[in-house]
Amino acid sequence: MNSLLLNDDILYYLKGHIYINDYDKMKNVSIKHRDLFNLKPILYNKHYDILLTIRGVSIENIFDIIDLNIRNKYKFKKNKTIKKKLLKYSSLLEICINNKNVFVIEYLIDIIYNTSKKKFDNIISTINHLYNNDKLYYGRISNFCSSITIITQYFKSEINYYNENLELLYQLNIAVLLLITIKKFSICNEIAIEYNISHNNLFKIQNAKITEYLEIIQQGVYDDEKYFKKYYINYIVNILRQIYIDM
C-alpha cells in the first residue's frame, strides 16, 4: 500500500514537470495515466490557472484558447490586432487567470470583437449575459481590483483609431463592461463579509462615472446612427441607470 501511495505521489509530481507536448504520450501508458494527463476536464471547466502550471504552457496559449472559444461562438475570423494589443499586458492577463477571474478576459475580448464589427445585438446580448450571470467568482477586493486592471489599461492605452466616433464606441462599450462588473462585485456574498472603506471609495467612483456618461449621452455626443444605433443607446441608458450602487 505504501508503495502504491508513493507511486501516485510521484505521478502527481511528474505531472507538473512534464511538457505539455508530451501529455498525449503519457495518456497512452495506462488507464491511470490517461485520466491523470487528460486536459479536457481542465479546459471544459476553464481551470486555466491549473493549465498555466504545466511546463510549456504560456499566457499566449491560454489567450488563444479563450479567443478561439469566442470566435467560434460568433463565427468571427481571428483578429491579430486584438491579440497583439492584449498580449502587451500578459502580466495583467496572468493576474486574472491566477485570481480565477478569467471571466474578465472573456467578456473583454467578446466586447472588443463585437465592437470592432459594430454588432450591436451581440454587444447587448453580452452585456445582458454579464449582468444576469450569478455564477461569477470575484474573491477579495485586492484580487478583484488587480484583475479588472486589464480593462482599465486597455481603455486608457489601446483605444486609438482614425475615427473619433469609433473611439467613442469602444470607450462606451468597455466602460459599460467595467461598470457592470463592479456593480456585480458590489452585490456578491464576499462583499457582505468584507465591506470596508476601499469598497466605499470604489463605489463612489462608479456612481460618479455613471452620472458622467448619462450626461454625455444627453448632450448628444452619440447621435451619429452609423456608429450608435438609437435602440442601442437607449439600452445603454437603461442599463446605466440600473447599476448605480447603493451606498
Wavefront OBJ file of the C-alpha trace (Angstrom):
o trace
v 0.000 0.000 0.000
v 2.804 2.422 0.890
v 4.455 1.651 -2.447
v 1.202 2.418 -4.290
v 0.830 5.760 -2.479
v 4.412 6.594 -3.274
v 3.876 5.830 -6.948
v 0.789 8.067 -7.012
v 2.741 10.846 -5.360
v 5.466 10.500 -7.958
v 2.909 10.652 -10.773
v 1.366 13.851 -9.415
v 4.811 15.341 -9.025
v 5.739 14.433 -12.575
v 2.501 15.900 -13.913
v 3.725 19.392 -13.112
v 7.155 18.785 -14.617
v 6.264 17.198 -17.945
v 5.973 19.408 -21.019
v 2.522 19.884 -22.464
v 3.636 18.357 -25.774
v 4.292 15.039 -24.006
v 0.871 14.752 -22.369
v -0.632 12.708 -25.208
v 2.236 10.210 -24.926
v 1.702 9.920 -21.167
v -2.013 9.190 -21.647
v -1.121 6.058 -23.624
v 0.872 4.495 -20.764
v -2.088 3.231 -18.716
v -5.663 3.975 -17.669
v -4.367 5.852 -14.622
v -2.070 7.920 -16.816
v -4.884 8.592 -19.275
v -7.046 10.094 -16.533
v -4.208 11.999 -14.897
v -2.925 13.600 -18.095
v -6.324 14.259 -19.667
v -6.661 18.027 -20.185
v -10.282 18.010 -21.324
v -11.783 18.498 -17.826
v -9.395 21.401 -17.187
v -10.350 23.073 -20.460
v -14.066 22.383 -20.048
v -14.132 23.866 -16.550
v -11.839 26.750 -17.580
v -9.289 25.994 -14.874
v -6.689 27.973 -16.741
v -4.726 28.630 -13.552
v -4.052 24.875 -13.374
v -3.238 24.760 -17.078
v -0.712 27.542 -16.583
v 1.257 25.392 -14.127
v 2.070 22.849 -16.853
v 5.503 23.250 -18.399
v 5.384 24.737 -21.879
v 2.013 26.463 -21.394
v 2.151 30.242 -21.817
v -0.242 33.141 -21.360
v -0.423 33.328 -25.154
v -1.580 29.678 -25.308
v -4.390 30.388 -22.863
v -5.294 33.615 -24.653
v -5.584 31.634 -27.914
v -7.975 29.164 -26.243
v -10.226 31.940 -24.940
v -10.023 33.830 -28.229
v -10.948 30.711 -30.219
v -13.951 29.986 -27.999
v -15.298 33.494 -28.549
v -14.649 33.485 -32.290
v -16.358 30.107 -32.651
v -19.388 31.482 -30.830
v -19.836 34.260 -33.392
v -18.056 32.652 -36.350
v -15.537 35.520 -36.445
v -12.151 35.349 -38.110
v -9.039 35.824 -35.991
v -8.115 39.440 -35.386
v -4.345 39.655 -34.916
v -4.539 43.273 -33.794
v -6.746 42.374 -30.818
v -4.327 39.648 -29.791
v -1.287 41.887 -30.193
v -2.828 44.665 -28.114
v -3.951 42.425 -25.256
v -0.783 40.347 -25.062
v 1.124 43.557 -24.342
v -0.467 43.149 -20.919
v 0.336 39.468 -20.431
v 1.208 40.097 -16.781
v -2.301 41.514 -16.204
v -3.851 38.571 -18.045
v -1.870 36.249 -15.787
v -3.241 38.033 -12.715
v -6.814 37.430 -13.933
v -6.062 33.761 -14.521
v -4.388 33.187 -11.154
v -7.168 35.093 -9.354
v -9.724 32.819 -11.051
v -11.268 35.888 -12.717
v -10.987 34.579 -16.282
v -14.453 35.940 -16.993
v -12.889 39.428 -17.063
v -10.729 38.405 -20.035
v -13.592 36.583 -21.752
v -16.056 39.459 -21.591
v -13.390 41.981 -22.601
v -12.376 40.023 -25.717
v -16.043 39.463 -26.565
v -16.830 43.182 -26.335
v -13.743 44.175 -28.350
v -14.544 41.763 -31.194
v -18.192 42.789 -31.430
v -17.382 46.484 -31.165
v -14.865 46.146 -33.997
v -17.697 44.835 -36.195
v -20.395 47.129 -34.744
v -22.538 44.113 -33.867
v -24.924 45.949 -31.563
v -27.224 42.996 -30.895
v -24.241 40.892 -29.853
v -22.963 43.676 -27.606
v -26.342 43.954 -25.894
v -26.500 40.171 -25.513
v -23.025 40.078 -23.932
v -23.844 42.895 -21.520
v -27.099 41.166 -20.563
v -25.255 37.902 -20.029
v -22.775 39.569 -17.693
v -25.493 41.481 -15.850
v -27.508 38.301 -15.235
v -24.584 35.952 -14.588
v -24.738 34.874 -10.944
v -22.016 32.239 -11.210
v -19.012 34.554 -11.292
v -16.223 34.335 -8.731
v -14.754 37.637 -7.522
v -12.607 36.947 -4.466
v -11.169 39.640 -2.210
v -11.265 43.281 -3.283
v -7.480 43.429 -3.714
v -7.555 40.474 -6.123
v -10.612 41.763 -7.946
v -9.140 45.244 -8.447
v -5.953 43.665 -9.779
v -7.980 41.606 -12.231
v -10.020 44.486 -13.662
v -6.812 46.447 -14.284
v -6.646 44.771 -17.708
v -9.905 46.551 -18.635
v -8.785 49.961 -17.383
v -5.377 49.613 -19.042
v -6.910 48.695 -22.396
v -9.324 51.617 -22.080
v -6.507 54.090 -21.365
v -3.891 52.901 -23.840
v -5.365 50.894 -26.713
v -8.407 52.798 -27.966
v -6.647 54.813 -30.647
v -8.403 54.854 -34.008
v -8.595 57.020 -37.101
v -12.250 57.786 -36.391
v -13.485 59.711 -33.348
v -16.880 58.016 -33.340
v -15.255 54.593 -33.423
v -13.113 55.562 -30.443
v -16.217 56.759 -28.610
v -17.960 53.457 -29.340
v -15.074 51.417 -27.929
v -14.820 53.673 -24.893
v -18.535 53.449 -24.172
v -18.741 49.667 -24.507
v -15.650 48.947 -22.450
v -16.714 51.466 -19.801
v -20.113 49.787 -19.501
v -18.388 46.408 -19.238
v -16.255 47.696 -16.362
v -19.152 49.434 -14.588
v -21.376 46.342 -14.703
v -18.512 44.169 -13.459
v -18.057 46.461 -10.454
v -21.818 46.520 -9.835
v -21.877 42.712 -9.820
v -18.933 42.703 -7.435
v -20.778 45.082 -5.099
v -23.617 42.610 -4.510
v -21.653 39.358 -4.252
v -21.581 37.431 -0.956
v -17.910 38.106 -0.313
v -18.580 41.847 -0.095
v -21.182 41.439 2.650
v -18.473 39.830 4.786
v -15.549 42.083 3.911
v -17.069 45.531 3.320
v -14.652 48.351 4.160
v -13.509 51.863 3.140
v -11.827 50.516 -0.019
v -15.177 49.327 -1.307
v -16.766 52.657 -0.425
v -14.216 54.618 -2.485
v -14.555 52.264 -5.461
v -18.344 52.507 -5.407
v -18.287 56.317 -5.175
v -16.148 56.434 -8.326
v -18.539 54.001 -10.005
v -21.602 56.159 -9.330
v -19.813 59.342 -10.427
v -18.789 57.729 -13.726
v -22.330 56.538 -14.413
v -23.653 60.073 -13.907
v -20.909 61.407 -16.176
v -21.778 59.012 -19.005
v -25.501 59.708 -18.730
v -24.802 63.438 -19.001
v -22.566 62.896 -22.046
v -25.280 60.847 -23.749
v -27.843 63.575 -23.008
v -25.530 66.121 -24.670
v -25.899 64.270 -27.988
v -22.315 63.030 -28.294
v -23.602 59.641 -29.504
v -26.099 60.904 -32.089
v -24.382 59.517 -35.223
v -26.568 56.484 -36.033
v -23.869 54.936 -38.206
v -21.957 54.200 -35.007
v -24.634 54.477 -32.326
v -27.986 52.915 -33.154
v -30.831 54.545 -31.239
v -32.074 51.284 -29.728
v -28.538 50.526 -28.581
v -28.063 53.937 -26.908
v -31.491 53.605 -25.266
v -30.405 50.237 -23.932
v -27.125 51.695 -22.603
v -29.007 54.477 -20.812
v -31.346 51.936 -19.241
v -28.559 49.643 -18.052
v -26.507 52.537 -16.680
v -29.452 53.662 -14.563
v -29.724 50.144 -13.131
v -26.114 49.811 -11.999
v -25.833 52.655 -9.536
v -24.536 51.225 -6.256
v -26.436 51.936 -3.031
v -24.057 53.465 -0.507
l 1 2 3 4 5 6 7 8 9 10 11 12 13 14 15 16 17 18 19 20 21 22 23 24 25 26 27 28 29 30 31 32 33 34 35 36 37 38 39 40 41 42 43 44 45 46 47 48 49 50 51 52 53 54 55 56 57 58 59 60 61 62 63 64 65 66 67 68 69 70 71 72 73 74 75 76 77 78 79 80 81 82 83 84 85 86 87 88 89 90 91 92 93 94 95 96 97 98 99 100 101 102 103 104 105 106 107 108 109 110 111 112 113 114 115 116 117 118 119 120 121 122 123 124 125 126 127 128 129 130 131 132 133 134 135 136 137 138 139 140 141 142 143 144 145 146 147 148 149 150 151 152 153 154 155 156 157 158 159 160 161 162 163 164 165 166 167 168 169 170 171 172 173 174 175 176 177 178 179 180 181 182 183 184 185 186 187 188 189 190 191 192 193 194 195 196 197 198 199 200 201 202 203 204 205 206 207 208 209 210 211 212 213 214 215 216 217 218 219 220 221 222 223 224 225 226 227 228 229 230 231 232 233 234 235 236 237 238 239 240 241 242 243 244 245 246 247
